[in-house]
Amino acid sequence: MISARCAFLVLSLACTGLSQAVAGPLGLPVQTPPPVAPVVNQVTDTVRSTTEKVGDTVDGATDRIKDLKLLHVDAAGRPNDPRAFEKDDKGARVVRGVVLAIALSDAGRNAAAALNIDIGASESLGSLGITVTKLNLPEGMAAASAVAALRAADPAGTYDFDHVYDPTGGATLAEVATPLANATAKVSRIGMIDAGIELDHPALRDVEIDSKNTVVGARGDHPSAHGTAVASLLVGEDRDFHGALSGVTLYAADAFCGAANGGAADDIARALAWLVDKNVPVINVSIAGPENALLEAAVKATLARGHVIVAAVGNDGPAVGVRYPAAYDGVIAVTSVDGNHRVQVDANRGPQVTFAARGVSVRAATLDGGYGTMTGTSFASPIVAARFAQLLPRADKALADAARAQLIAAVRAAADKASPNLAYGYGIVEPAHP
């Protein structure tokens, strides 16, 4: 800002420059002062203009700082933008201003219209046989209120939030020396639903990867730390690093795509439909979140068609139950243990836990082209998914059930126990060896 002293100097100089000499009574020149008001007004305007410019600059810088904070991304590559979310009636994050309807009926359409809710486009989820319609809420209407009102107006309908799901693991850049064991079983394909993959990473650049963005409107590749790590654990191959499977095509659905509200229930359901259409028998899902009607319907339809879904239980602590989709009936729920077979301290627990695998301090690919130490149930799930891929040559319900029974029998024998427990499930699955 311009100081009062500076303003005074400007005013003084202005007054001197604008004065005029006139003759006095004795013929001597006398300086006649100029009109003061116009000069004061001019200086005041200058001060005000400069102050406003400084204020605009500060405001612009503040906005820029806010924008930079919003650009911070999580392990799934999503920018941190809380404006994209609101909470459901249980406090879970959901996409703001949206409700999902499954098989929307005329009664549901009438209920939505009565509530001034816009009925968006309907989408058929491939061979899953599910039709989902996105309902766009009017400004100011909370999703929790809309869901409650729609369920009350149309009790026969199925309405739910567009819940948001998160990766179930973290990473550091510290190197560990022990690579994962490499398996050479004849497996043609495996699938994953996660965030984007760094396709140029040394561990993945020579791997055949068929990728698909499942967030509506997403374009291009959106590499993420989490997706890259999980992909490397499944199929990575680089000198002293070996994923669980070698020479296998990876079908990778990016359900996040770098979007602030990526990883929502409809994105994951869309990913399941794509993988079913691609005839991928085993699907790894290293993400977790709340129960959701659309996700449940998509999981059930996928399992009914003979596919196996292997999912991480979550990292919310032993007092918290298994998260979804791992908690749904029929899903293979995987927890994490360390190198001494001790359960990861913050792994979720519950009767749905099926198997445990190494997920503490495992080596996996990082976005900088190197490798780092990873911990989380996210990184145990690929080990179990790879074992199922070796046991299930194609999607078939009977073969899937047989593969599950075979793996249960193997870990039971190794653990010398007959029943599962909340921490380990049936037992620990070791990486397959050559």
Residue, then its C-alpha position, 0 to 999 in steps of 0.5 A: m500500500i502507498s504510505a501517507r508520506c508518499a501520498f504527501l510527497v506526490l501531493s506536494l510535487a503536484c502542487t508545485g508543478l501546477s502553480q502559476a506566477v502572477a504580479g503582486p502589488l509591487g510588481l513582484p512575482v507571487q506564486t498563486p496556489p493551484p486549486v487543491a481539491p482536484v489534486v487531492n482527488q487525483v492522488t486519492d484515486t491513485v492510492r485507491s487504485t494501487t490499494e485495490k491492485v494489491g488487494d486483488t494480487v493478494d486475493g489471487a495468491t490466496d486462491r492460487i494457494k487454495d487451488l494448489k492444496l486441492l491439487h494434492v492427490d491421494a494414492a489413487g491419483r485423486p485430487n483432494d477436493p472435499r467439494a466433490f463429496e457429502k456424507d450419507d446417514k452413517g457418515a460415509r463419503v458419497v458423491r455430492g448431489v447424486v443418487l443411484a437407482i437400480a431398475l428404475s420403475d414408473a413409480g420411481r420416476n414419478a417419485a423423483a419428479a415429485l421431489n424435483i429430482d432430475i432423472g439422468a441417463s440410464e446405463s446397462l452394465g453389460s452382461l451383468g443384467i443390471t440397469v442403473t439410473k443416475l438421479n441428479l439432485p436439485e441444489g440444496m437437497a442432501a443425498a441422505s434426505a433424497v434417498a430417504a424420501l425416494r425409499a419412502a415414496d417407492p418402497a419397492g424400488t432400489y435407491d442408494f448413494d454413490h458411495v466412494y471407495d478407497p485404496t487399502g494400502g500405503a507405500t514408502l520409497a525405502e528399498v527392500a531386498t527380497p523380491l516376491a517368488n515368481a510363479t510359472a503356472k500356465v495362466s492366460r489372464i487376470g483382472m484388477i479394479d483399481a486406480g491407474i497404472e504407470l505403463d512405462h514402469p520397468a516392471l510393467r513396460d513389457v507386460e501385456i495390459d488391456s486397460k479401461n477407464t470406467v469413470v464416465g467422461a474420463r480420457g487418457d491414462h491416469p497413473s497412480a501409486h496404488g494401481t502401479a504397485v498392485a499391478s506389479l505385484l500381480v504381473g510385474e517382471d524386471r530383473d530381480f523383481h517378479g510379480a506373482l504371475s509371469g507372462v499373463t495378460l492383465y485386464a486393468a479397470d481404472a475406476f478412479c481416472g484421476a477424478a476427485n469423485g473417482g472410485a464411486a460405486d457406479d465406477i466399480a460396478r462398471a468395471l466389474a461388467w467390463l471384466v465379465d465381458k472380457n471373460v476374465p475369471v479372477i478379479n483382484v479388488s484392492i479397494a474398500g468402502p461401505e455397503n452399497a446396493l449397486l455394488e452388491a448387485a454387481v458383485k452377485a451377478t459377477l459371482a453367479r457367472g462363475h467369476v472369482i472376486v478377491a478383495a482386501v478387507g481394509n486397514d481400519g483397525p482390528a475393531v472394525g469389521v471387514r469392508y465391502p466388497a470383501a464383506y459380501d457373501g462369496v467374495i474372497a476376503v484377504t487380510s495381511v500378515d508380515g514375514n513372521h505371519r503376524v497379522q497387520v496391526d491395523a487390518n480389519r477383522g471379521p467372520q468374512v475373512t477367508f485368507a491371509a497373505r503377506g502384505v506387510s513390507v512387501r516390495a512393489a513398483t513406485l511411480d518414480g520408476g523404482y521400487g518401495t516398501m508397501t504395507g496394507t491389505s491391498f498388497a496381500s490380495p494380489i497373492v491370493a488372486a494369483r493363486f486362484a488364477q492358477l486354479l481357475p482356467r475360465a469363469d465357471k461356478a462349479l470350477a470356482d467353488a472347487a478352486r476355493a475348496q482346494l485352496i482352503a484345504a491347502v492352507r488348513a493342512a499347513a496351519d493344522k486347523a479346521s475352522p477359520n478365525l477372525a484374524y487369519g480366515y482359513g489360513i495363510v496363502e503363500p506365493a506360488h513358487p516356480 
